[in-house]
Amino acid sequence: MKVLFIGDIVGNVGRQMIEDYLYRIRKDYQIDFVIANVENATHGKGLNRKHYDFFTFEGVDCMTMGNHTFDKKELFDFIDEADRLVVPFNQPSILPGVHTRVFNVKGTKIRVTNALGCVFMDNRYSNPFDHIDDYLNLEQDIHIIDIHAEATSEKIGLAYYCKDKVQAVLGTHTHVQTADEKILPNGTAYITDIGMTGPKYSVIGMNIQSSIKRFETALPERYKIAEGDCILNAVVFDIDDKTSKVKEIKRIYIQ
């Protein structure tokens, strides 16, 4: 079973990369299942119905979110119908959405669970370690966790905590692809951050000058998505059908 996980898709330029390259990647790597983090897909923050439908049409089988899940209020109008969407399980309990979802792929049950880190993040979100056990003993053949977090230590720690019960723990959120992809001793795939699919020359997807101005003045400055050349960051990992252990994980960097 080959799974592709695409790093945080940012705005129109990120969506264009999906349109240009996803079909080709699926074919070249013989991908069976595609996951993408789409919390920045609509104008840099959140997800609307139009773009949810776009990703569905382009062949994204599962979409995960993060700290910008509800930045586009339109999501409330269609979240109950969005059967490919998974939102963080440790968001405030009053908020809607499915936190873990099973997809049937060629007779194999693939579960995708979305978690949010709490270190250096918004304090509205609870500690993922307080709740992760509720999701580790559910029924599935393959279990993949998207840990959307700022701190590398928190991501690595969660991977080792879950390693005996899941096939992959993959980091998102920081928009910078890390060079530490590995298979843990028990056969679990890990990378600290898959990276970003969006503007190459940018500050994690945003316009460079407006980002610098925020740092210089410490004053609010409206973020603008950068334009120009684009990158696509992702990982592909191959799961052995007999042992359910990951045999290989590779980074993808397209520019």
C-alpha positions in Angstrom: 0.0 0.0 0.0 1.5 3.3 -1.1 0.4 6.5 0.6 1.1 10.1 -0.4 0.8 12.9 2.2 1.0 16.4 0.8 2.3 19.2 3.1 0.2 22.3 4.0 -1.4 23.6 0.8 -1.3 27.4 0.8 -3.7 29.5 -1.3 -4.1 29.6 -5.0 -0.5 28.9 -5.9 -0.6 25.7 -3.8 -3.9 24.6 -5.4 -2.3 25.2 -8.8 0.5 22.8 -7.9 -2.0 20.1 -7.0 -3.7 20.6 -10.4 -0.4 20.5 -12.2 1.3 17.6 -10.4 -1.0 15.3 -8.4 -2.1 13.1 -11.3 1.5 12.7 -12.4 2.7 11.8 -8.9 -0.1 9.3 -8.4 0.9 7.6 -11.6 4.7 7.8 -11.2 4.7 6.4 -7.6 1.7 4.1 -8.1 -0.1 5.8 -5.2 -3.1 4.0 -3.6 -4.2 6.8 -1.2 -3.7 10.5 -1.0 -3.8 12.7 2.1 -3.3 16.5 2.1 -3.3 19.1 4.9 -5.6 21.9 3.6 -6.0 24.2 6.5 -4.3 27.1 4.5 -5.9 26.3 1.2 -8.4 29.1 1.0 -6.6 32.5 0.7 -4.0 31.2 3.3 -6.4 30.4 6.1 -9.2 27.9 6.3 -11.2 26.0 3.7 -14.3 26.8 1.8 -16.7 24.5 -0.1 -15.4 25.4 -3.5 -11.9 24.4 -2.6 -13.0 21.2 -0.8 -14.7 20.2 -4.0 -11.6 21.1 -6.0 -9.4 18.8 -3.9 -12.0 16.0 -4.2 -12.1 16.4 -8.0 -8.3 16.4 -8.2 -8.0 13.1 -6.3 -7.3 13.9 -2.7 -8.8 11.1 -0.7 -8.5 12.6 2.8 -8.0 16.2 4.0 -6.6 17.1 7.4 -6.8 20.5 9.1 -5.1 22.4 12.0 -5.2 25.6 14.0 -6.9 27.5 11.1 -9.7 25.0 10.7 -12.6 27.4 11.2 -11.0 30.6 9.9 -13.5 30.4 7.0 -16.9 30.3 8.7 -18.4 28.8 5.6 -17.0 25.5 6.8 -19.8 25.3 9.4 -22.3 25.1 6.5 -20.8 22.0 4.9 -18.6 20.2 7.5 -21.3 17.6 8.2 -21.3 16.6 4.5 -17.5 16.7 4.0 -16.8 12.9 4.2 -13.1 13.3 3.3 -12.4 15.9 6.0 -10.7 15.2 9.4 -10.3 17.9 12.0 -8.1 17.9 15.2 -9.5 15.8 18.0 -8.2 18.2 20.7 -10.0 21.3 19.4 -12.7 22.8 21.7 -15.3 20.1 22.1 -18.2 22.5 21.1 -16.8 22.7 17.6 -18.1 20.3 14.9 -16.2 17.8 12.8 -14.9 14.2 12.6 -11.6 13.7 14.4 -10.7 10.3 12.9 -12.0 8.6 9.8 -11.7 5.2 8.1 -11.3 4.9 4.3 -11.7 1.6 2.5 -8.9 1.3 0.0 -8.7 -2.0 -2.0 -10.2 -3.8 0.9 -7.8 -2.3 3.4 -9.1 0.0 6.2 -7.0 3.1 6.5 -7.7 5.3 9.5 -6.5 9.0 9.5 -6.5 10.9 12.7 -5.7 14.6 13.1 -4.0 16.1 16.2 -3.0 19.6 17.2 0.1 20.4 19.3 -0.1 22.6 22.3 3.5 23.8 22.7 3.8 27.4 21.4 0.3 27.1 20.0 -3.1 28.7 20.8 -4.1 27.7 24.4 -7.6 26.9 23.3 -6.4 23.4 22.3 -5.9 20.7 24.9 -2.8 18.5 25.3 -2.9 15.8 22.6 -1.3 13.3 24.9 -4.3 13.6 27.2 -6.6 12.2 24.5 -4.5 10.2 22.0 -5.1 6.9 23.8 -8.8 7.1 22.8 -7.7 6.8 19.2 -5.0 4.1 19.4 -7.1 1.0 20.0 -9.8 1.6 17.3 -10.4 -0.8 14.4 -8.4 -0.4 11.3 -5.6 -2.1 9.2 -3.5 1.1 8.8 -3.5 4.1 11.1 -1.9 7.5 10.1 -1.7 10.5 12.4 -1.2 14.1 11.2 0.3 16.0 14.2 -0.1 19.6 13.3 2.3 21.3 15.7 5.0 23.9 16.2 7.5 22.2 18.5 9.7 19.5 17.0 10.1 17.8 20.3 6.3 17.5 20.7 6.0 15.8 17.3 8.9 13.4 17.9 7.5 12.6 21.4 4.1 11.8 20.0 5.6 9.5 17.4 7.5 7.4 19.9 4.4 7.4 22.2 2.2 6.0 19.4 4.8 3.9 17.5 3.6 0.4 18.5 0.0 1.1 17.4 0.2 3.2 14.2 1.9 3.0 10.8 2.8 6.7 10.5 3.1 9.9 12.5 3.7 12.8 10.2 4.2 16.4 11.1 2.6 19.5 9.5 2.2 23.2 10.3 5.7 24.8 10.1 5.7 24.8 6.3 9.4 23.9 6.2 10.3 20.4 5.0 12.6 18.6 7.4 15.3 16.2 6.4 14.6 13.6 9.2 12.3 11.2 7.5 12.8 7.8 9.0 11.2 4.4 9.9 11.1 3.9 13.7 12.4 0.5 14.9 8.9 -1.1 15.0 8.1 0.0 11.4 6.3 3.4 11.9 7.0 6.2 9.4 8.0 9.6 10.8 9.0 13.0 9.6 9.0 16.2 11.8 7.4 18.3 9.0 6.3 17.3 5.5 6.6 20.9 4.4 4.5 23.3 2.3 2.9 23.3 -1.1 2.8 27.0 -2.0 5.0 30.0 -2.9 8.7 29.1 -3.0 10.0 32.7 -2.3 8.0 33.6 0.8 7.9 33.5 4.5 6.2 30.2 5.0 3.8 31.1 2.1 3.3 34.7 2.9 4.5 37.9 1.2 8.1 38.6 2.3 7.8 42.4 2.8 4.6 42.2 4.8 6.0 39.5 7.0 9.2 41.5 7.6 7.2 44.5 8.5 5.4 42.5 11.2 8.7 41.5 12.7 10.2 45.0 12.5 7.2 46.8 14.1 5.5 44.1 16.1 2.3 45.7 14.8 -0.6 43.8 13.1 -0.1 43.6 9.4 -2.4 41.8 7.1 -0.8 38.8 5.7 -0.7 38.5 1.9 0.1 35.2 0.1 3.3 35.5 -1.9 3.2 35.0 -5.7 5.7 33.6 -8.2 7.5 30.3 -8.3 5.9 27.4 -6.4 7.0 24.2 -4.6 5.2 21.0 -3.7 6.4 19.2 -0.6 5.1 15.7 0.3 6.1 12.3 1.5 5.4 8.8 0.0 5.6 5.8 2.2 5.1 2.1 1.3 3.4 -0.2 3.8 3.9 -4.0 3.6 0.6 -5.7 3.0 1.6 -8.7 5.1 3.3 -7.1 8.1 1.5 -3.7 8.1 4.9 -2.1 8.7 6.4 0.7 6.6 9.1 -0.5 4.3 10.2 2.9 2.9 9.5 6.6 3.3 10.7 9.2 0.8 10.4 13.0 0.7 9.1 14.7 -2.5 10.3 18.3 -3.3 9.0 19.6 -6.7 9.8 23.2 -7.8 
